[in-house]
């Protein structure tokens, strides 16, 4: 014991700090720094102040009866009072130069765009597809749901989100008062199915992106909901995990964007349905604020 420490002890005083380095208490790890980009889960950041001042509409949304598709999963008890600042897709100087193909697609009307997608041979997926999957729903649409890519049934029928995943998506939409085709359009990042349902590669995503951008320009949606990791990462140009992207409002070419889990994933991971319900509540609250 040093002489200084002994004197402090005899006086009934103790140091109010600890030295860093080898002499520091290694049993107590230092707190991780918090930055503006540190993702924070909504369900774990409830404070007394936010509970007191939460908007009535947000409290009501969180208190709604659990939808049937949740299967008794616990509901979140908090929604933000105000929307976070939107994240920009890319800085202006990072936008790539537009190719002649992209410029041509940007001038197409709806029927011409459908025809262009149906005959597209811009990537190798044209050799293995049965049908292109352009999308289905209202034109224009207030809500745009974007998935990752067609599966086997979608490739067979030429329509997005069919089968069990499609039924779950319909139930999820119904839980917040929406219906496929009634103010809602459903599309995918890719218009063709990757073989064996593998993840799309960057070239395939890049070749399909002009189609999606033109759909957005023609549909004029007020809100986009991206379902699944591939859709979220493709739209936001990031490799971040979906858990770090959900729970806040992003932006895709000026349109507010909410991230949530893919219905096919929720069918395999029942425990994540409560988080998906939280995302839908955030989307509903965001849309309501856009109407004001």
Secondary structure, DSSP 8 states (H G I E B T S, - for coil): --HHHHHHHHTT---S----STTS-TTS-------TT----GGG---HHHHHH--HHHHHHHTS---GGGTT--------SS------SS-GGG-----HHHHHHTT--HHHHHHHHHT--SSGGGGT-SS----EE-SS-SEEEEES---HHHHHHT-SS-HHHHHHHHHHHHHTT-BTTBSEEEEES-SS--GGG----HHHHHHHHHHHHHHHHHH--SEEEEESHHHHHHHHT----HHHHTTS-EEETTEEEEEE--HHHHHH-GGGHHHHHHHHHHHHHHHHHHT-
